Amino acid sequence: MHPRLVELIDFIDRQRPDLERAVAEVPEADRTRAPGAGQWSVAQVLEHLVLIERGLAKRFAGWLAEHRAGGLAAEIDGEPILPRIDTARALDRSRRLRTSAAGEPTGRLSVDDARTALDEARRDLKAALASGDGLALGEVVRPHPGLGPLNMYEWIAFVGTHMARHAAQIREVSVALRAGAALAVILDMDGLMLDTEPISLGAWRAAAADLGYDLDPSTYGRMIGLGHAAALDLLRREFGDACPIDDLASAARQGYEAALDAGGIPHKPGLEPFLRFLDDRRLPRAVATSTAAALARHKLRRAGVLGYFEVVVGGDDVSRGKPDPDIFLLTAERLGLRPDDCLVLEDSEPGLRAAVAAGMRVILVPDRTEPAADARAIAYAVTDSLDTARTVIERLLDEASRRVSR
């Protein structure tokens, strides 16, 4: 075989091991997952390579047959050809090369099937090239839709750079999938997922009234989101040292739990679709609530949503409650993730400030208290519902995978 064909076939064959290394970097279970809407999975990238090489094998055979019949001269230059070819253009991932309809993957091939089909397409490609052995292939020129006119030597080199280009894409897919997986979502419970604040307010007011005190709703509003100790400190300042705060708290808890057992635990609007969305996107999920952990699990179980969460951390798991960051730092630790890999959803300012202090982004979904301007300023986003919060998370996930293009 002519040295130039040997050189170029060796070049395209050298790209396959790197492609396989890129595939190996993606967990097997994730190789059919696309990192985002309109993007290709690893299996689809491989199928695209099959379609392109299969199509080029047929084109090369046709072009060479046409030029042989036309009396194409023999190749008289034996100098290496690859150094004369600009391979950087096809390798540049910042340059979009749009595929034709014929190169669009169907998504029906598994990774193993695509590998087998790619082997077959490469054999056909080499057979087509063998039919042009010894001919002056630099005289065979055909247009490429994105790169302009290419001679046959450049077309052969393109097969190799095209594979290298998509090996790089697979690595970008791997990064995007890891980025999406690393985005854990930590949720507060009462007021964000469970519509229990009115029940809690009623229980606290009744317990206070039994002891001869009037708990104003605005005072209760300042308790929302605080850790247990901080909430009791607030009540001591409100009612004075003569008030039996521990008795008040105990009676309020008993009344609260009795009301929940009698009437059930209502969801905030959109909760179950939101949790299904997180589950569908395979995002790690945890609860970080000022409620004691055992009671939190009981409430989540009664509400039918405990199974959505891998970790539940309660106020009694830490020595300092919200607005200190301890509960969120512990939650990230139990998830096995860094704080900056976690996104928090909170309905209260103490929870917002605790999560921000932990180094986490926070979507604030206010319940019954409008956040102050300085609280809004430190939130990643402020939304009016879980449905809107879902849109924010979708945008975050899209940003994580935006670098992955065809």
N, C-alpha and C positions, 0 to 999 in steps of 0.2 A: 504494500500500500504506500502511496506517496507520503513523504515525511510530513507534509502539511496536514494531511488528513489524520495521520497518526497523532500529531501534536494536538489537534483540536479535539479529537475523540478522547484523548487522555485528559484534556482539560474538562470536558463535560462529565467524564466519569469521576473525576476527583471531587465534584460537588456533591455526589450522592452520600458519601459518608457524613459530611457535615449536615446534610439535610436530616439524616437519621439521628444524629446527635441532638439536633434541635427538637425533633419529635420526642426523643427520650426525656427531654427536660419537662415535658408536660405529663402530669399523671394520666395513666391510661383511662381512668374514669372521666377525665375532662377533655379527651381528644375529639369528642363530637360536640362539645359546647362552644358556641360562639361567644366572644367576649362582650358583644353588644349588638344592637339592632343593625342590620345591614352589613354585618361583618362575618367573616368566614371562620369556621372552626378549623382545627388541624386537619381533620378528615376532608373537609372541603378544599383546603389549600392543596392537599395531595391530589384530590380528584381534578382540580384545575390543572395541575402539572401533567396529569395523564392526558387530559383533553388537548392541551397545547402540543405536547410531544406527539401524540397520535396524529393530530392534524398536520403538524409540520412534516412528519414522516411521509404523508401522502403528498404534500406540496413539493417537498424536495424531490421525491420520485418523479413527479410530473414535470417539474422545471428541468431536471437533468435529462429526462427522456427527450424533451423538446429541444434542448441545446445539443444533445448528441446527434439527433436527427438533422439539426442545422449545421453540423460539421464543426462543433466547438473544438478549438485547438487544444493541444496537450499543454500541460503546465511545464514550463521550462525553468521556473524559479524555485529553488529548493531551500531558500533561506526561511528561518522561522517566521511564521505569520502572526502569531498571537501578540507579540510586542507592537505590531503595527495597528492593532485593533483597539478602538476606544471602548473598553468594557465598563468604564465608570458610569456612563450614562444610564445603562440598564440597571446598574447596582444602586443608583441613587434613589433611596426610599422616599426622599422628599419630592421626587418627581412622580406624579401619578400616571400610571400606564393603564388605561382602561381596557378591560378585556372585551372581546366580542361576545355575542350571544352564544357562539359555539364553545367558548371557554368558560361559561358560567357553570359552576358545579350544581348538581341536582341535590346533593346531600344524601343520596341513597347508598353511597359506597362507605363501607367501614374502612378504618385505617389499613387493616390487613388486606382487604380487597383492593384498595387503592395502590398499595405497595406492589401487589402482584400485577395489576394492570400497568403500573409504571415500568416494571421490568419488561413487560411485553412491548410497550410503546417504545422503549429504548432499543430493543432488538430490531423493531421495524425501522426505526430511525437509522440505525447503523447499516441495515441492509440497503436503505435508500442511498446513503452516502457512498457505500461501496460501488454503486452503479455509476458514480462520477469519479471514481479513482483515476488519477492521472490527468484529469482535464483541468483546463485553466479556469478554476471556479471563481476567480476574481472578476471574470467577464459575465458571470450570471448575476444580474442585479434585479431585485424585486423590492417594492416598497414595504416598510413596516409602518403600521398605523400610528405608532407613537414615536418612532426613532428615525423615520424617513427612509430613504433608499439604502438598502444594505446589499453588499455582494454576498455570494454564497459562503465565503469564509466567515464573514461577519454574522450571517444567519446561524452558522454552526456555533460560533462563540456565544451568540445570544441564547442558545439552548442552555449552556452552562451558567451564564450570568442570570438567566431567568430562574433557574433552580436556586442559585445562591440568594437571589432577591427574596424568594419565598421562604428559604430557610431563615432569613432575617425576620420575615413576617411571622413565622411560627414562634420565634423567640419573643417577638412583641406580644403575640397572643398569650404566651406563657406569663409574661409580666403582667398583662392586663387581667388575666384570670386570677393571678395571685393577689393583685391589688384589690380586686373585687372581693376575694375571699377574706382578705385581711380587714375589710371594713366591717367591724362588729357593731351591732346596734344595741345600746343599753337603754332600757326604758324605765322611767318611773312607773308607779302603779296607780295609786289613788289620784283621781283627777285627770290623769292622762289616758289610762286604759279602762279603769273601772270608775263608773259614775257614782262614787261613794261619798263624796264630800258633803252633799246635803244630809245624808244619813249620819255622818260623823258630827256635823254641826248640831243636828237634833239631839244626838246622844250627849254631847258635851253641854249643851244648854240645859237639858233636863237634869243632868248630874249636878250642874252648878246651882240650878234653882232649888234642888232638894237640900242643898247646903246653905241656902239663903243668899246666893249670889246671882247676879244677872250677867251672863256672858254675851256681850254684844257681838253680832255677826262680824263687825269690822275687826274686832279683836281676834276672833277665830280666823279671819282671813289672814292675819299676820302670822298665825301659827302654821298655816299650810306650807308644807315643804320642809319645815324645820325638823331636826332630829328630836327625839323624845325629850332629852334633857333640856335642849334649848327652848322647846315649847313650854315645858314646865317652868323654866326661869321666866319666860314672858308672862305666864299667869301669876307668878309670885309678885312680879312688879306691878301687875294690874290689880290684884286683889289684896296684896299686903301679906305680911308674915303670919297673920292670924288665920288665914285660909288653910285648911288641911289639903294641900295640893295633891299629896299622894292618894288620899281618899277620893278626891275629885277625879283624878286620872283613872283609878281603879273602877269607880262607878261608871265613868264615861265609856271605858272599854267594855264593861259587862253589857251596858245598854246598847252599844254599837254592835257587838257580836250577836246579841239577841235579835236586833233588828235585821241583821244580815241573814240570820238563820230563818227568820220568819218570812222575809220578803224576797230573798234571793239577792244576787249581786248583778246590778245592771252594767252593761258595757257602754263605753263612750261610742258615739256614732262612728262607724267605719272601722272598728277595731279588728274584727275577724278578717275582712279583706286585706287590711294592712298587714296583719301577721302572716296571712297566706302569701302575700307578696314577698315578705322577707324570707319565708321558707322556700318559695320558688327560686329566689335568687341565691339560696344557700348561704345567707349571711348569718354568722354566729350571732346569737341573741341572748341577752341577759336582762334581769330585773335588778335594779338598785333602788330600794325603797326604805324610807324611814320606819316603816312598820317592822315589827319583829319578824325574823325570818320564818318561823313556824307558822305564824298567823298569815304572813304573806303567801306562803305556799298553800295554806288552807283556802284563802280567798281566791287565789288563781285557779285552784282545783275546782272550787265551787262555781267559778265563772266559766269553766270549761276551756281554759287557755294555758294551763300549766305546762302541757306537753310541748308548747312552742319554744320553751326556754331551756337552755343548757345549764344556766347558772341563775340562782336567786340569792341575792345578798340583802340581808335585812339590817335595820338600824342597830340591832343588838350584836351584830358581827364586828362592829367597830367601836372604839372608845369615843370618837368625836363624830357627831352626825353632821348633816348638811347645816350650814353652808361650808363646812370644812370638806376637803377633797377626799378624805380617807375612804369613804364607801365606794367611790368610783375607782380609786387606785386598786382597792382590793378586788373589785369586780373584774378589772382588766387583768389582774394577776391570775384570777381563777379561770379566765378565758384563755390564758396563755398568750396574751397580746400586749403590745405596748399601748400606753394611753393614747398616743396620737394615731393609732389605728382604730380608735373607737369613736363612734358618733352617738351622742346622747340625745334622747327626747325627754323633755321635762315640761311640766306645766307651771312650775313655781319659780320665783326668783331665788330662793335659797338653793334649790336644786341646780338652777342655771349657774349660779356663782360657784357652787361646789365642783361641778363638772369642768367649768372653765379653769378653775384653780388646779384641776388635775391634768390640764393640758389637752382637753378634749374639745371637739367641735360640738355645738349644742343647737338643736332645733327646739325652739320654745313654742309650745302649743298652749297658750294661756287657757285656764279653765274659767274661773269666775272673777279673777282679779287681773286688771289690765296692768301689764308690766310698765315700770318706770322707763324713762328715756335712756338712762344709763344702762339699764338691763338690756334693753333692745340693742344697744350699741355693741355689747359684747357677745350677743348671740350670733351664731352662723346664719340663722334664718329665724324669722318669727312667722308662724303660719296659724291659720284659723281652724285647722282640722287635721286629723290624721290623713285624710285623702290628699290634702295639699302637702303635708310632710312627705308623703310617698313620692310626689313629683320632685321634691328637693333631693331625695335619696337617689332617684333615677338619674337626675342630672349629675350627682356626684359619681355614680357608677359609670356614666357615659364619659365623664372627664377622665376617669381612670383608664378607659380603653380607647380614648380618642386617637392616640398615636397609632393604633392598629388600623392600617388601611390596606387595600388590595395592591 
